[in-house]
Amino acid sequence: MRTQFTLELVELSNELTLMSRLAHDATERVTEALAGADLAATYEVFALDEQLQEMFAACETRTMALLALQAPVARDLRHVVTAIQIAGELSRLGRRTETAGQYVYRAHPRAVAPEPVLAALVAMGTLAAECVARVSSSVATGRFVADDGSDAAAMSTLCTELRTALTTPGAGVDTGAAIDLALLGSQFQRCVDHAARIARLIRFLDTGIPPEAGSLAD
């Protein structure tokens, strides 16, 4: 029974690792789609999101079965509970990228925004992809890597740049479009938030420190 439980945990960890790589691919591809008004890349994002949602459902089923049938204790219980939370965050990352991809899809063959608005959005997507790449590595190793807060600060700066670009006279963006583009930017901002949440969950798994206790730099 114990051997089977251990094998199930290993399989669950492998699934999370694959999900994290797919989430990184999705954030990277949606940024490329945005930068180049690339419809093929947009379709890839949609497919990646669909795969992430299917994998999340499978992880949810697996973890529920482990909790119900194996009655894990101590660290094993922490592993199972944290795993489903991480899977949920990765699922939400997929949804964020799918939503961002919809903007590219609707605007095609035109770019979603004029420069420098587009440049600010692409920079936000690039930062989001970098953050997801880092937590993907942590998911694979199960080891927490402290964050000095620079990612959140950098995203805050990019959000300010986006707002400035949207409100600059002569930018060629009307009020309705500006609201839509601000919402597009918020998808990348939330991607960074999800990545930070995953990092805190990895810290919990690695050290036992609750996910909401203190900052990532503590």
C-alpha positions in Angstrom: 0.0 0.0 0.0 2.8 2.4 0.9 4.7 1.6 -2.3 1.6 2.4 -4.3 1.1 5.7 -2.5 4.7 6.7 -3.2 4.3 5.9 -6.9 1.1 7.9 -7.0 3.0 10.9 -5.4 5.8 10.6 -8.0 3.2 10.5 -10.8 1.5 13.5 -9.4 4.8 15.4 -9.2 5.5 14.5 -12.8 2.1 15.8 -13.9 2.7 19.1 -12.1 6.1 19.4 -13.8 4.5 18.9 -17.2 1.7 21.3 -16.4 4.2 24.0 -15.4 6.1 23.6 -18.6 2.9 23.9 -20.6 2.0 27.0 -18.6 5.4 28.5 -19.5 4.9 27.6 -23.2 1.5 29.3 -23.1 2.8 32.5 -21.7 5.7 32.6 -24.1 3.6 31.8 -27.1 0.9 34.3 -26.3 3.5 37.0 -26.0 4.9 36.0 -29.4 1.4 36.0 -30.8 0.8 39.5 -29.4 4.1 40.8 -30.8 3.6 39.5 -34.3 -0.2 39.3 -34.6 0.5 35.6 -35.1 -2.7 33.6 -35.5 -1.0 30.3 -35.5 0.7 31.0 -32.2 -2.7 32.1 -30.8 -4.2 28.7 -31.8 -1.3 27.0 -30.0 -2.1 29.0 -26.9 -5.8 27.9 -27.0 -4.6 24.3 -27.4 -2.2 24.6 -24.5 -4.9 26.0 -22.3 -7.2 23.1 -23.2 -4.5 20.6 -22.3 -3.9 22.4 -19.0 -7.5 22.3 -18.0 -7.7 18.6 -18.8 -4.6 17.9 -16.8 -5.9 19.9 -13.9 -9.1 17.8 -13.9 -6.9 14.6 -13.8 -4.8 16.0 -11.0 -7.9 16.9 -9.0 -9.2 13.4 -9.4 -5.9 11.8 -8.5 -5.5 13.9 -5.3 -9.0 13.3 -4.2 -8.4 9.6 -4.6 -5.2 9.8 -2.6 -6.9 11.7 0.2 -9.8 9.3 0.3 -8.1 6.0 0.0 -4.5 6.4 1.3 -5.1 8.7 4.4 -1.8 10.4 4.1 -0.2 12.0 7.2 2.3 14.8 7.9 4.5 15.7 5.0 2.7 13.3 2.6 -0.6 15.2 3.4 1.2 18.5 2.8 2.5 17.2 -0.5 -1.0 16.1 -1.7 -2.8 19.3 -0.6 -0.1 21.6 -2.0 -0.1 19.7 -5.3 -3.8 20.4 -6.0 -3.3 24.0 -5.1 -0.3 24.3 -7.5 -2.3 22.6 -10.2 -5.1 25.1 -9.7 -2.7 28.0 -10.1 -1.3 26.5 -13.3 -4.8 26.0 -14.6 -5.5 29.7 -13.9 -2.3 30.6 -15.8 -3.7 28.7 -18.8 -7.0 30.7 -18.6 -5.1 34.0 -18.4 -3.1 33.2 -21.5 -6.2 32.0 -23.3 -8.0 35.3 -22.5 -5.0 37.2 -23.8 -5.0 35.1 -26.9 -8.6 36.1 -27.6 -7.5 39.7 -28.0 -5.0 38.7 -30.7 -7.6 36.5 -32.4 -10.2 39.2 -32.5 -7.8 41.9 -33.8 -6.2 39.6 -36.5 -4.7 40.5 -39.0 -4.1 43.8 -37.3 -2.0 44.2 -34.2 -4.0 44.5 -31.0 -2.6 48.0 -30.4 -0.4 50.8 -31.9 3.1 51.4 -30.7 4.2 52.1 -28.0 1.1 50.5 -26.4 2.0 47.2 -28.0 5.6 47.4 -26.8 4.4 47.8 -23.2 2.1 44.8 -23.5 4.8 42.6 -25.1 7.2 43.6 -22.2 4.5 42.6 -19.7 4.1 39.3 -21.5 7.8 38.7 -21.6 8.1 39.3 -17.9 5.2 37.0 -17.1 6.9 34.2 -19.2 10.1 34.7 -17.3 8.4 34.4 -13.9 6.5 31.3 -15.0 9.8 29.8 -16.3 11.4 30.2 -12.9 8.5 28.7 -10.9 8.4 25.9 -13.5 11.9 25.0 -12.5 10.9 25.1 -8.8 8.0 22.8 -9.5 10.3 20.3 -11.2 12.8 20.3 -8.3 10.4 20.9 -5.4 12.9 23.4 -4.1 11.9 27.0 -3.2 13.9 29.8 -4.6 13.5 33.1 -2.8 12.3 36.2 -4.7 13.5 39.6 -3.8 10.3 41.3 -5.0 11.9 42.6 -8.2 9.3 40.8 -10.4 6.4 42.5 -8.8 8.2 45.9 -8.9 9.1 45.4 -12.6 5.5 44.5 -13.4 4.2 47.6 -11.5 6.6 49.8 -13.6 5.3 48.2 -16.8 1.7 48.7 -15.8 2.5 52.4 -15.3 4.1 52.5 -18.7 1.1 50.9 -20.2 -1.3 53.5 -18.6 0.9 56.3 -19.8 1.0 54.9 -23.4 -2.8 54.5 -23.3 -3.5 58.1 -22.1 -0.9 59.9 -24.1 -2.5 62.4 -26.5 -2.3 61.3 -30.1 -1.8 57.6 -29.1 -4.7 56.7 -31.4 -6.6 54.7 -28.7 -10.1 55.7 -27.8 -11.6 55.2 -24.3 -13.2 51.8 -25.1 -10.1 50.4 -26.6 -8.0 51.8 -23.8 -10.1 49.9 -21.3 -9.8 46.7 -23.3 -6.1 47.0 -23.6 -5.7 47.7 -19.9 -7.6 44.5 -19.2 -5.3 42.7 -21.6 -2.3 44.0 -19.6 -3.9 42.8 -16.4 -3.9 39.3 -17.7 -0.1 39.4 -17.7 -0.1 41.1 -14.3 -2.2 38.2 -12.9 0.2 35.7 -14.5 3.0 37.1 -12.3 0.7 36.9 -9.3 -0.1 33.2 -10.0 3.6 32.5 -10.4 4.3 34.2 -7.0 1.5 32.1 -5.4 3.1 28.9 -6.8 6.5 30.0 -5.4 4.9 30.4 -1.9 3.3 26.9 -2.3 6.7 25.4 -3.1 8.1 27.1 -0.1 5.3 25.5 2.0 6.1 22.1 0.5 9.9 22.6 1.0 9.9 24.3 4.5 6.5 24.0 6.0 6.1 27.8 6.1 2.4 28.6 5.3 1.9 30.1 1.8 0.6 33.4 3.2 3.2 33.9 5.9 5.6 36.7 5.2 7.0 37.7 1.8 8.9 35.6 -0.7 12.1 37.4 0.3 11.8 36.4 4.0 
